Amino acid sequence: MTEDGEDSPLHQSCEAPGKGDSVVNDSRAFKTSLIDAKSCKEHNDGLKLSATNAEGEISPYQPQPPSLPRLSKSSKSGSVEETVRTRRLRNSQESLSDPAETGSSTDSLKEDQAAPAPGGFVLSGAITARNDRNSGVRPLSAVTRGSPVFRDRGNSLSEYERRPASQQSDPTDCRVRSTKVRLSPVQPTGPLPALEKSFASATLRVANRIDRDCLDYGVLAREKLGDRLHRNLSDSRLLENMGSDSASVNSMRSTYSVLSPIRPQDVRNRSFLEGSVLGSGALLGAEELDRYFPDRRVGIYVATWNMQGEKGLPANLDDLLLPTDSEFAQDFYIIGVQEGCPDRREWETRLQETLGPYYVMLYAASHGVLYLTVFVRRDLIWFCSEVEHATVTTRIISQIKTKGAVGIAFTFFGTSFLFITSHFTSGDAKVYERILDYNKIVEALALPKGLPDTNPYRSTPSDVTTRFDQVFWFGDFNFRLSKDRVDVDTIINRTSGDDMGPLLEHDQLSKEMKDGSIFKGFQEAPIHFRPTYKFDIGCDIYDTTSKQRTPSYTDRILFRNRQADDIKVVKYTSCASIKTSDHRPVIGVFQVKLRPGRDNIPLGAGQFDRGLYLEGIRRRITRELKRREAMKNQSSSTICTIS
């Protein structure tokens, strides 16, 4: 640069003073800027930026980036620095004049052109950086070359903030110091990086933490059944538009509780009582079914137990209904009892107390000492139809109700269910009488009554089990092992592990089912547990009385379905920890296929036994309070003795 100012106006107006420049150079730069203000202004008409707001005041909300590091003194001469700056400024001006070039390191210069300051001064928008190895300072373009966020920070620097700290304290620059550039929005040049799953703060996690009493929507289910839980707890359309962070999902759930948000238009369009056929918004239709059961399978827990008429119930029924080897509780619990305790209501209350507030008793029926009880998760009762039941006695004298069957039927979404518990004739050799009991039950059990048949073309008037989609038949069938007691004991002692094949070769029920004389169309899961009859009370020793009854598989759970593979067996075993009867309970866990239905079935409308529910919860709370009080007394009554 010559002293007579013959360099181009572009170079004179846009060159910014750097650290190490002499006072003479600064004054020449300001003089040149005053002379060529008009030419620079014409050049930058398309890139105007307002330095102040409408009232001429500095906006207090302008984000302030951290100050640039102080520049060290350069060992190079001024002429070399000016040459480097001139070359860079020319490249910058070429980039400014090229609108198609948006991804270069000079993007930060495009929005920082000169703006008129009070007093008529024109501020240069060029940012210079020393290329001195000894200075250790990076050019601003290196900062803005990365993500759009850093380019935005670079653009937000005012002319005063771009200066080194030694020049910011210059009192002559007070007018420049008050000038701030208002930036236009910067659009990202590429896709933003995905958020990490655990980016939320600890405070947000605590605010959305699930209480221990609500562990049915716990973390384990969210990890292993994430897709299902998302669909169950929140609207899938909302989740598709949300970020991939768990904190946002938890925040949304806390806003809408655990229920899916409902649009007013959906409420206007829905009419649950007009019988829409799989239409959009139907209560029992495909859309609602997929929201609660994305895989269209429901969990069924079946338990059967001959209680031997004992008045005393087990102190704890957790092992019967909530075994520790099960990861999740099921959607339905069906409990069938033969030779039940005299107080049926007490039995049902104990079941409610064990299952807790998450379940309600949908229905209960009895036939003498045969009890059949159905519990369902409380948020699923709205998809159940009215419940029907029927009973059949197999005794010659109908007033004696110790042998026979009781059945309960209902529809869940579009799938019809039938549950039967029965007690057949006893006796080692009375196989034919047991077959007669079966035939009488399938013919005389009058179900369904008012429920529509979901598939009438596959129904048979003489067999009740053909009139439902999914059928579970369980109870004390009294079929024995056709072998002497000594031989059976020998086989049991030789049996290793869970291979019960040598015993089942002599099972009467397996033989009759294979011949097709009983339980036509039914299946049974493989048996891997020891015979459940007959034990001495309170121990694991088979009958030691004078009768020496042969151990047998009298207690069974069978199932049949209209469509192949509709029922999948998850577990089939006995409950060896309950020893108050000469029978061991048998439990089965199943995953059952569901299909959408119509809204024209007689809906149960959320009916359940409210009195039983309240009594069970009251007992549960009382039991917990007593347990805590006992622990407190035990800890406070410790006595230390010194010998």
C-alpha positions as CSV (number, residue, x, y, z in Angstrom):
1,M,0.0,0.0,0.0
2,T,1.4,3.4,-1.0
3,E,1.0,6.6,1.1
4,D,-0.8,8.4,-1.7
5,G,-3.8,5.9,-1.4
6,E,-3.7,4.6,-5.0
7,D,-4.9,1.1,-4.0
8,S,-8.3,0.0,-5.1
9,P,-11.3,1.3,-3.1
10,L,-12.4,-2.3,-2.3
11,H,-9.1,-2.9,-0.5
12,Q,-9.1,0.4,1.2
13,S,-12.6,0.1,2.6
14,C,-12.7,-3.5,3.6
15,E,-9.3,-3.8,5.2
16,A,-9.5,-4.0,9.0
17,P,-6.6,-3.0,11.3
18,G,-4.9,-5.8,13.0
19,K,-2.7,-6.0,16.1
20,G,0.8,-4.7,15.4
21,D,-0.3,-2.0,12.9
22,S,1.0,1.5,13.5
23,V,-1.2,4.4,14.5
24,V,-0.4,5.9,11.1
25,N,-1.7,2.9,9.3
26,D,-4.9,3.0,11.4
27,S,-5.5,6.7,10.5
28,R,-4.9,6.1,6.8
29,A,-7.4,3.2,6.9
30,F,-10.1,5.5,8.5
31,K,-9.4,8.3,6.1
32,T,-9.7,6.0,3.1
33,S,-12.9,4.6,4.5
34,L,-14.4,8.1,4.8
35,I,-13.4,9.0,1.2
36,D,-14.7,5.9,-0.4
37,A,-17.8,5.3,1.8
38,K,-20.2,5.8,-1.1
39,S,-18.5,3.2,-3.3
40,C,-18.4,0.6,-0.6
41,K,-22.1,1.3,0.2
42,E,-23.1,0.7,-3.4
43,H,-21.1,-2.5,-3.5
44,N,-22.9,-3.8,-0.3
45,D,-26.5,-2.8,-1.1
46,G,-27.6,-6.4,-1.3
47,L,-26.0,-7.3,2.1
48,K,-27.3,-4.7,4.4
49,L,-27.5,-5.5,8.1
50,S,-29.0,-3.3,10.8
51,A,-26.7,-2.6,13.7
52,T,-29.4,-1.3,16.0
53,N,-33.1,-1.8,16.6
54,A,-35.9,0.6,15.6
55,E,-35.3,2.9,18.5
56,G,-31.6,3.0,17.9
57,E,-30.8,1.0,21.1
58,I,-28.7,-2.1,21.3
59,S,-30.8,-5.3,21.7
60,P,-30.1,-6.8,25.1
61,Y,-31.0,-10.2,23.8
62,Q,-28.2,-10.4,21.2
63,P,-26.2,-13.6,22.0
64,Q,-22.6,-12.8,22.9
65,P,-20.0,-15.4,22.0
66,P,-16.8,-15.7,24.0
67,S,-14.1,-13.1,23.1
68,L,-11.4,-14.2,20.7
69,P,-8.0,-15.0,22.2
70,R,-5.5,-12.2,22.4
71,L,-3.2,-12.0,19.5
72,S,0.5,-12.3,20.2
73,K,3.0,-9.9,18.8
74,S,4.2,-10.8,15.4
75,S,7.8,-11.0,14.5
76,K,7.1,-10.4,10.8
77,S,7.3,-7.0,9.2
78,G,4.3,-4.9,8.4
79,S,4.7,-5.2,4.7
80,V,4.5,-9.0,4.8
81,E,1.4,-8.8,7.0
82,E,-0.3,-6.4,4.6
83,T,0.5,-8.6,1.6
84,V,-1.1,-11.6,3.3
85,R,-4.1,-9.6,4.3
86,T,-4.5,-8.2,0.8
87,R,-4.5,-11.7,-0.7
88,R,-7.0,-13.0,1.8
89,L,-9.3,-10.0,1.4
90,R,-9.3,-10.4,-2.4
91,N,-10.3,-14.0,-2.0
92,S,-13.0,-13.0,0.5
93,Q,-14.4,-10.4,-1.9
94,E,-14.5,-13.0,-4.7
95,S,-16.5,-15.3,-2.4
96,L,-18.9,-12.5,-1.5
97,S,-19.5,-11.7,-5.1
98,D,-20.2,-15.4,-5.9
99,P,-23.7,-16.3,-4.5
100,A,-23.5,-19.9,-5.5
101,E,-20.6,-20.5,-3.1
102,T,-22.2,-21.2,0.2
103,G,-20.1,-23.9,1.8
104,S,-16.7,-22.2,1.9
105,S,-14.8,-21.0,4.9
106,T,-15.8,-17.4,3.9
107,D,-19.5,-17.9,4.6
108,S,-19.1,-16.0,7.8
109,L,-18.1,-12.9,5.9
110,K,-21.3,-12.7,3.8
111,E,-23.4,-11.3,6.7
112,D,-20.8,-9.0,8.1
113,Q,-20.5,-6.3,5.5
114,A,-19.9,-2.7,6.5
115,A,-22.7,-1.0,8.4
116,P,-22.9,2.8,8.9
117,A,-22.1,3.8,12.5
118,P,-23.1,7.0,14.2
119,G,-21.0,9.9,13.0
120,G,-20.9,8.6,9.4
121,F,-18.2,6.0,9.9
122,V,-18.4,2.8,7.8
123,L,-17.4,-0.4,9.6
124,S,-15.5,-2.9,7.6
125,G,-16.9,-6.5,7.7
126,A,-13.7,-8.3,6.8
127,I,-12.0,-10.4,9.4
128,T,-8.3,-10.8,9.2
129,A,-6.0,-13.3,10.9
130,R,-2.3,-13.5,11.2
131,N,-0.6,-16.2,9.3
132,D,2.4,-16.1,11.6
133,R,3.6,-19.4,13.0
134,N,4.8,-17.8,16.2
135,S,1.5,-16.1,16.9
136,G,-0.4,-19.4,17.5
137,V,-3.8,-17.8,16.5
138,R,-6.2,-19.6,14.2
139,P,-8.0,-17.6,11.5
140,L,-11.7,-17.1,12.1
141,S,-12.4,-19.1,8.9
142,A,-11.0,-22.1,10.6
143,V,-13.6,-21.8,13.3
144,T,-16.5,-21.2,10.9
145,R,-15.5,-24.0,8.6
146,G,-17.2,-26.6,10.8
147,S,-20.8,-26.9,11.7
148,P,-23.4,-24.1,11.0
149,V,-23.6,-23.4,14.7
150,F,-20.0,-22.2,14.8
151,R,-20.4,-20.2,11.6
152,D,-23.4,-18.5,13.3
153,R,-21.2,-17.6,16.2
154,G,-18.6,-16.2,14.0
155,N,-21.1,-14.1,12.2
156,S,-22.5,-12.7,15.4
157,L,-19.2,-11.0,16.3
158,S,-19.3,-7.2,16.0
159,E,-16.5,-5.1,14.6
160,Y,-15.4,-4.1,18.1
161,E,-15.4,-7.7,19.3
162,R,-13.3,-8.8,16.4
163,R,-10.5,-6.5,17.5
164,P,-7.7,-7.6,19.8
165,A,-8.1,-6.8,23.4
166,S,-5.4,-4.1,23.2
167,Q,-7.4,-2.2,20.7
168,Q,-10.8,-2.6,22.4
169,S,-9.7,-0.3,25.2
170,D,-9.0,2.5,22.8
171,P,-11.2,5.4,23.9
172,T,-11.5,6.6,20.3
173,D,-13.5,3.6,19.4
174,C,-16.4,4.2,21.8
175,R,-18.8,4.8,18.9
176,V,-17.7,1.5,17.3
177,R,-18.1,-0.3,20.6
178,S,-21.8,0.3,20.8
179,T,-22.5,-1.1,17.4
180,K,-23.9,-4.7,17.1
181,V,-24.8,-6.5,14.0
182,R,-28.2,-8.1,13.8
183,L,-27.9,-11.4,11.9
184,S,-30.3,-12.9,9.5
185,P,-31.2,-16.6,10.1
186,V,-28.6,-19.0,9.1
187,Q,-29.9,-22.3,7.5
188,P,-27.8,-25.4,8.1
189,T,-26.0,-26.7,5.1
190,G,-26.5,-30.4,6.0
191,P,-28.4,-32.7,8.3
192,L,-27.9,-32.1,12.0
193,P,-26.4,-34.9,14.0
194,A,-28.8,-37.3,15.8
195,L,-29.4,-36.7,19.5
196,E,-28.0,-39.3,21.9
197,K,-30.5,-41.3,23.9
198,S,-29.1,-40.2,27.3
199,F,-28.7,-36.5,26.6
200,A,-31.3,-35.4,29.2
201,S,-30.3,-33.8,32.4
202,A,-30.5,-35.6,35.7
203,T,-33.3,-33.2,36.8
204,L,-35.5,-34.1,33.8
205,R,-34.9,-37.8,34.4
206,V,-36.0,-37.5,38.1
207,A,-39.0,-35.4,37.1
208,N,-40.3,-38.2,34.8
209,R,-39.2,-41.1,36.9
210,I,-41.8,-43.9,37.2
211,D,-43.0,-44.7,40.7
212,R,-42.2,-48.2,42.0
213,D,-45.9,-48.9,42.4
214,C,-46.4,-48.5,38.6
215,L,-43.8,-51.0,37.5
216,D,-46.2,-52.6,35.0
217,Y,-44.9,-49.9,32.7
218,G,-41.3,-50.3,33.9
219,V,-37.9,-49.9,32.4
220,L,-37.5,-53.6,31.5
221,A,-40.6,-53.6,29.4
222,R,-39.5,-50.4,27.6
223,E,-36.1,-51.9,26.8
224,K,-37.3,-55.3,25.5
225,L,-40.7,-54.3,24.1
226,G,-39.9,-50.7,23.2
227,D,-42.1,-50.6,20.1
228,R,-45.0,-52.1,21.9
229,L,-44.7,-49.8,24.9
230,H,-44.5,-46.8,22.7
231,R,-47.6,-47.7,20.9
232,N,-49.4,-48.6,24.2
233,L,-48.4,-45.5,26.1
234,S,-48.4,-42.8,23.5
235,D,-49.7,-42.0,20.1
236,S,-47.4,-43.4,17.4
237,R,-48.0,-40.4,15.1
238,L,-46.6,-38.1,17.8
239,L,-43.6,-40.4,18.4
240,E,-42.7,-40.4,14.8
241,N,-42.2,-36.7,14.8
242,M,-40.3,-36.5,18.0
243,G,-36.6,-36.8,18.6
244,S,-34.9,-40.0,19.5
245,D,-34.4,-39.0,23.1
246,S,-36.1,-40.9,25.9
247,A,-36.5,-37.7,28.0
248,S,-38.8,-36.1,25.4
249,V,-40.9,-39.3,25.3
250,N,-41.1,-39.3,29.1
251,S,-42.0,-35.6,29.1
252,M,-44.8,-36.2,26.7
253,R,-46.0,-39.1,28.7
254,S,-46.0,-37.1,31.9
255,T,-48.1,-34.4,30.1
256,Y,-50.7,-36.9,28.8
257,S,-50.4,-39.3,31.7
258,V,-50.1,-42.9,30.3
259,L,-53.0,-42.5,28.0
260,S,-52.9,-41.7,24.3
261,P,-53.9,-38.2,23.3
262,I,-57.3,-38.0,21.6
263,R,-58.2,-35.5,19.0
264,P,-61.6,-33.8,19.2
265,Q,-62.3,-34.9,15.6
266,D,-61.8,-38.6,16.6
267,V,-64.3,-38.2,19.3
268,R,-66.8,-36.6,16.9
269,N,-66.4,-39.4,14.4
270,R,-66.7,-42.3,16.8
271,S,-69.9,-44.1,17.6
272,F,-69.3,-47.3,19.5
273,L,-72.9,-48.5,19.6
274,E,-73.8,-48.5,15.9
275,G,-71.9,-51.6,15.0
276,S,-69.3,-50.3,12.6
277,V,-67.6,-53.2,10.8
278,L,-63.9,-52.8,11.3
279,G,-64.2,-49.1,10.5
280,S,-61.9,-46.4,11.5
281,G,-62.3,-45.5,15.1
282,A,-64.3,-48.7,16.1
283,L,-63.8,-49.5,19.7
284,L,-63.0,-53.2,18.9
285,G,-61.6,-52.5,15.4
286,A,-58.2,-53.1,14.0
287,E,-56.8,-49.6,14.8
288,E,-57.6,-50.0,18.5
289,L,-56.4,-53.6,18.6
290,D,-53.1,-52.6,17.1
291,R,-52.6,-49.8,19.5
292,Y,-52.9,-52.1,22.6
293,F,-51.6,-55.3,21.0
294,P,-49.2,-54.5,18.1
295,D,-48.4,-58.2,17.7
296,R,-52.1,-59.1,18.2
297,R,-51.4,-61.6,20.9
298,V,-52.8,-61.5,24.5
299,G,-51.3,-63.2,27.5
300,I,-53.5,-65.8,29.2
301,Y,-52.6,-67.4,32.7
302,V,-54.6,-70.5,33.5
303,A,-54.4,-72.3,36.9
304,T,-56.3,-75.4,38.1
305,W,-56.2,-76.8,41.6
306,N,-58.1,-79.4,43.6
307,M,-58.2,-77.8,47.1
308,Q,-59.6,-81.0,48.8
309,G,-62.2,-78.8,50.5
310,E,-59.8,-77.5,53.1
311,K,-61.0,-74.5,55.1
312,G,-57.5,-73.2,55.6
313,L,-56.0,-71.4,52.6
314,P,-52.3,-71.0,52.0
315,A,-50.8,-68.0,53.8
316,N,-49.5,-66.7,50.4
317,L,-50.8,-67.2,46.9
318,D,-47.9,-65.4,45.2
319,D,-46.4,-68.7,44.0
320,L,-49.6,-69.7,42.5
321,L,-50.4,-66.6,40.5
322,L,-47.1,-64.6,40.4
323,P,-44.2,-67.1,40.1
324,T,-40.8,-65.7,40.4
325,D,-39.5,-67.2,37.1
326,S,-42.0,-65.2,35.1
327,E,-40.7,-61.9,33.8
328,F,-44.0,-60.2,33.2
329,A,-47.6,-60.7,34.5
330,Q,-50.2,-61.7,32.0
331,D,-53.3,-59.9,30.7
332,F,-55.9,-62.4,31.9
333,Y,-55.9,-64.7,34.9
334,I,-58.3,-67.7,34.9
335,I,-58.4,-69.8,38.0
336,G,-60.4,-73.0,38.2
337,V,-60.9,-74.8,41.5
338,Q,-62.3,-78.3,42.3
339,E,-63.5,-79.2,45.8
340,G,-63.1,-75.6,46.8
341,C,-63.1,-74.1,50.2
342,P,-66.4,-73.6,51.9
343,D,-66.2,-69.8,51.8
344,R,-66.1,-68.9,48.1
345,R,-66.1,-65.2,48.7
346,E,-63.0,-65.4,50.9
347,W,-61.2,-67.3,48.1
348,E,-62.0,-64.6,45.5
349,T,-60.9,-61.9,48.0
350,R,-57.6,-63.6,48.5
351,L,-57.1,-63.8,44.7
352,Q,-57.9,-60.0,44.4
353,E,-55.5,-59.2,47.3
354,T,-52.7,-61.2,45.6
355,L,-53.2,-59.7,42.1
356,G,-53.5,-56.2,43.5
357,P,-54.9,-53.0,42.0
358,Y,-53.7,-53.7,38.5
359,Y,-56.4,-56.4,38.0
360,V,-60.2,-56.5,38.5
361,M,-62.5,-59.5,38.6
362,L,-64.4,-59.7,35.4
363,Y,-66.6,-62.5,36.3
364,A,-66.9,-65.5,38.7
365,A,-69.2,-68.6,38.5
366,S,-69.6,-71.7,40.5
367,H,-71.3,-75.1,40.5
368,G,-71.3,-76.5,44.0
369,V,-67.7,-76.7,45.0
370,L,-66.5,-76.0,41.4
371,Y,-65.3,-72.3,41.2
372,L,-64.2,-70.5,38.1
373,T,-62.9,-66.9,38.3
374,V,-61.7,-64.5,35.6
375,F,-59.4,-61.5,36.3
376,V,-58.4,-59.0,33.7
377,R,-56.1,-56.0,33.6
378,R,-58.2,-53.0,34.6
379,D,-57.4,-51.0,31.4
380,L,-58.7,-53.9,29.2
381,I,-62.2,-54.3,30.5
382,W,-63.6,-51.9,28.0
383,F,-62.9,-54.3,25.2
384,C,-64.7,-57.3,26.8
385,S,-68.2,-58.2,25.9
386,E,-70.8,-59.2,28.5
387,V,-69.9,-62.4,30.2
388,E,-72.0,-65.6,30.1
389,H,-71.7,-68.8,32.1
390,A,-73.4,-72.2,32.2
391,T,-73.1,-75.3,34.4
392,V,-73.5,-79.1,33.9
393,T,-73.7,-81.8,36.6
394,T,-72.5,-85.3,35.8
395,R,-74.0,-86.9,38.9
396,I,-77.0,-89.1,38.6
397,I,-78.6,-87.0,41.4
398,S,-78.4,-83.4,40.2
399,Q,-78.5,-82.0,43.7
400,I,-75.1,-83.3,44.4
401,K,-72.7,-80.8,42.8
402,T,-69.3,-82.3,43.4
403,K,-68.7,-83.6,39.8
404,G,-69.5,-81.7,36.7
405,A,-68.4,-78.5,34.9
406,V,-68.8,-74.8,34.8
407,G,-68.0,-72.7,31.8
408,I,-67.5,-68.9,31.2
409,A,-67.6,-67.3,27.8
410,F,-67.0,-63.8,26.5
411,T,-65.6,-62.0,23.5
412,F,-62.4,-59.9,23.6
413,F,-62.1,-57.6,20.6
414,G,-63.2,-59.9,17.8
415,T,-62.0,-63.2,19.4
416,S,-64.4,-65.4,21.4
417,F,-63.1,-67.3,24.4
418,L,-64.5,-70.3,26.3
419,F,-63.0,-71.4,29.7
420,I,-64.2,-74.7,31.3
421,T,-63.2,-76.2,34.6
422,S,-64.5,-79.7,35.4
423,H,-64.2,-82.6,37.8
424,F,-64.6,-86.1,36.3
425,T,-65.5,-89.3,38.0
426,S,-62.7,-90.7,40.2
427,G,-61.3,-94.2,40.3
428,D,-58.4,-96.0,38.7
429,A,-60.4,-98.2,36.3
430,K,-63.3,-95.8,35.5
431,V,-62.0,-94.6,32.2
432,Y,-65.3,-95.2,30.4
433,E,-67.2,-93.1,33.0
434,R,-64.9,-90.2,32.5
435,I,-65.5,-90.3,28.8
436,L,-69.2,-90.2,29.5
437,D,-68.7,-87.1,31.7
438,Y,-66.9,-85.4,28.8
439,N,-69.6,-86.2,26.3
440,K,-72.3,-85.0,28.5
441,I,-70.6,-81.7,29.2
442,V,-69.9,-80.8,25.5
443,E,-73.5,-81.5,24.6
444,A,-75.2,-79.9,27.6
445,L,-73.2,-76.8,28.2
446,A,-75.5,-74.1,26.9
447,L,-73.1,-71.5,25.5
448,P,-73.1,-69.0,24.0
449,K,-76.5,-67.5,24.9
450,G,-76.6,-63.9,23.6
451,L,-73.1,-63.6,22.2
452,P,-72.8,-63.8,18.4
453,D,-70.8,-66.7,17.0
454,T,-67.7,-65.3,15.3
455,N,-67.6,-68.2,12.8
456,P,-70.9,-70.0,12.6
457,Y,-69.7,-72.1,9.6
458,R,-67.4,-74.0,11.9
459,S,-69.8,-74.6,14.7
460,T,-71.5,-77.9,15.7
461,P,-74.7,-77.9,17.7
462,S,-73.6,-81.1,19.6
463,D,-70.2,-79.7,20.7
464,V,-69.9,-76.5,22.6
465,T,-66.2,-76.3,22.1
466,T,-66.7,-75.8,18.3
467,R,-68.6,-72.5,18.8
468,F,-65.7,-70.5,20.1
469,D,-62.4,-69.3,18.6
470,Q,-60.2,-70.2,21.6
471,V,-61.1,-72.9,24.2
472,F,-59.3,-73.8,27.4
473,W,-60.5,-76.8,29.3
474,F,-58.8,-77.6,32.6
475,G,-59.5,-79.3,35.9
476,D,-59.2,-82.6,37.8
477,F,-59.9,-85.1,35.0
478,N,-59.0,-88.0,37.3
479,F,-57.2,-90.0,34.6
480,R,-54.5,-92.2,36.2
481,L,-51.4,-94.1,35.3
482,S,-52.2,-97.7,34.3
483,K,-49.4,-99.2,36.4
484,D,-48.9,-100.6,39.9
485,R,-47.7,-98.3,42.6
486,V,-44.4,-100.1,43.0
487,D,-43.7,-99.9,39.2
488,V,-44.6,-96.2,39.1
489,D,-42.3,-95.4,42.1
490,T,-39.5,-97.2,40.4
491,I,-40.0,-95.2,37.2
492,I,-40.1,-91.9,39.1
493,N,-36.9,-92.8,41.0
494,R,-35.1,-93.6,37.7
495,T,-36.3,-90.5,36.0
496,S,-33.6,-87.8,35.6
497,G,-34.3,-84.2,34.9
498,D,-37.7,-83.3,33.3
499,D,-38.0,-86.3,31.0
500,M,-41.4,-87.8,31.9
501,G,-41.8,-89.9,28.8
502,P,-41.5,-93.3,30.6
503,L,-44.4,-92.2,32.9
504,L,-46.6,-90.8,30.2
505,E,-46.5,-94.1,28.3
506,H,-48.9,-95.3,30.9
507,D,-51.1,-92.2,31.0
508,Q,-54.8,-93.0,30.4
509,L,-55.7,-89.5,29.1
510,S,-52.9,-89.4,26.5
511,K,-54.0,-92.8,25.2
512,E,-57.7,-91.9,24.9
513,M,-56.9,-88.6,23.2
514,K,-54.7,-90.4,20.7
515,D,-57.5,-92.8,20.0
516,G,-59.9,-89.9,19.5
517,S,-62.5,-90.9,22.1
518,I,-62.2,-87.8,24.2
519,F,-61.2,-84.1,23.8
520,K,-61.5,-84.1,20.1
521,G,-59.4,-81.3,18.5
522,F,-57.7,-80.5,21.8
523,Q,-53.9,-80.3,22.4
524,E,-51.7,-80.4,25.5
525,A,-48.3,-78.9,26.0
526,P,-45.4,-81.4,26.7
527,I,-45.4,-82.4,30.4
528,H,-42.1,-81.9,32.2
529,F,-43.2,-82.1,35.8
530,R,-43.9,-85.0,38.2
531,P,-47.4,-86.4,38.9
532,T,-49.5,-83.9,40.9
533,Y,-51.6,-86.6,42.8
534,K,-51.6,-87.9,45.5
535,F,-49.4,-86.3,48.2
536,D,-49.4,-86.4,51.9
537,I,-50.5,-83.0,53.3
538,G,-47.6,-80.6,53.9
539,C,-44.8,-82.6,52.2
540,D,-43.6,-83.9,48.9
541,I,-44.1,-87.6,49.7
542,Y,-46.7,-89.5,47.7
543,D,-49.6,-91.3,49.5
544,T,-48.4,-93.3,52.4
545,T,-51.9,-94.3,53.7
546,S,-53.2,-97.8,53.5
547,K,-54.8,-97.2,50.1
548,Q,-51.3,-96.5,48.6
549,R,-52.8,-94.6,45.6
550,T,-50.7,-94.6,42.4
551,P,-49.2,-91.2,41.6
552,S,-50.9,-89.8,38.5
553,Y,-51.4,-86.8,36.3
554,T,-55.0,-86.0,37.2
555,D,-54.8,-82.2,36.9
556,R,-54.4,-81.0,33.3
557,I,-54.8,-78.0,31.0
558,L,-56.0,-78.6,27.4
559,F,-56.7,-76.1,24.6
560,R,-58.1,-76.0,21.1
561,N,-58.4,-73.2,18.5
562,R,-60.2,-72.7,15.2
563,Q,-57.1,-71.4,13.4
564,A,-53.8,-73.3,13.5
565,D,-51.1,-71.9,15.7
566,D,-53.4,-69.4,17.3
567,I,-52.3,-70.5,20.8
568,K,-48.6,-70.7,21.7
569,V,-47.5,-72.3,25.0
570,V,-45.2,-70.3,27.1
571,K,-45.1,-72.4,30.2
572,Y,-46.8,-75.6,31.5
573,T,-45.8,-76.7,35.0
574,S,-46.9,-77.5,38.5
575,C,-46.7,-75.4,41.7
576,A,-44.8,-77.5,44.1
577,S,-44.6,-74.9,46.9
578,I,-48.3,-75.1,47.8
579,K,-48.8,-78.2,49.9
580,T,-52.2,-77.6,51.7
581,S,-53.9,-80.2,49.5
582,D,-53.2,-83.7,48.3
583,H,-53.1,-82.2,44.8
584,R,-50.5,-79.8,43.4
585,P,-51.8,-76.9,41.4
586,V,-51.0,-76.9,37.7
587,I,-50.4,-73.6,35.8
588,G,-50.1,-72.7,32.1
589,V,-49.2,-69.5,30.4
590,F,-50.2,-68.9,26.8
591,Q,-50.0,-66.3,24.0
592,V,-53.3,-66.2,22.1
593,K,-54.0,-64.7,18.7
594,L,-56.5,-61.8,18.6
595,R,-58.6,-60.5,15.7
596,P,-60.4,-57.2,15.3
597,G,-64.2,-57.3,15.9
598,R,-67.4,-55.4,15.5
599,D,-69.0,-52.9,17.9
600,N,-72.4,-54.6,17.6
601,I,-71.6,-57.2,20.3
602,P,-73.1,-56.7,23.8
603,L,-70.4,-54.7,25.5
604,G,-69.6,-55.2,29.1
605,A,-69.0,-51.5,29.4
606,G,-66.3,-51.8,32.1
607,Q,-68.4,-53.9,34.5
608,F,-66.4,-55.6,37.3
609,D,-66.9,-56.5,41.0
610,R,-66.2,-53.2,42.7
611,G,-66.8,-54.4,46.2
612,L,-64.3,-57.2,45.8
613,Y,-61.8,-54.8,44.4
614,L,-62.0,-52.4,47.3
615,E,-61.8,-55.2,49.9
616,G,-58.8,-56.7,48.2
617,I,-57.0,-53.4,48.1
618,R,-57.9,-52.7,51.8
619,R,-56.4,-56.0,52.8
620,R,-53.3,-55.4,50.8
621,I,-52.7,-52.1,52.5
622,T,-53.4,-53.5,55.9
623,R,-51.0,-56.4,55.4
624,E,-48.3,-54.0,54.3
625,L,-48.8,-51.8,57.3
626,K,-48.7,-54.8,59.7
627,R,-45.5,-56.0,58.0
628,R,-43.8,-52.6,58.5
629,E,-45.0,-52.4,62.1
630,A,-43.5,-55.8,62.8
631,M,-40.2,-54.9,61.3
632,K,-40.2,-51.7,63.3
633,N,-40.9,-53.5,66.6
634,Q,-38.3,-56.1,65.8
635,S,-35.6,-53.6,65.2
636,S,-36.5,-51.6,68.3
637,S,-36.7,-54.6,70.7
638,T,-33.2,-55.8,70.2
639,I,-31.7,-56.7,73.6
640,C,-27.9,-56.7,74.1
641,T,-26.7,-59.1,76.8
642,I,-23.3,-59.1,78.5
643,S,-22.0,-62.4,79.8
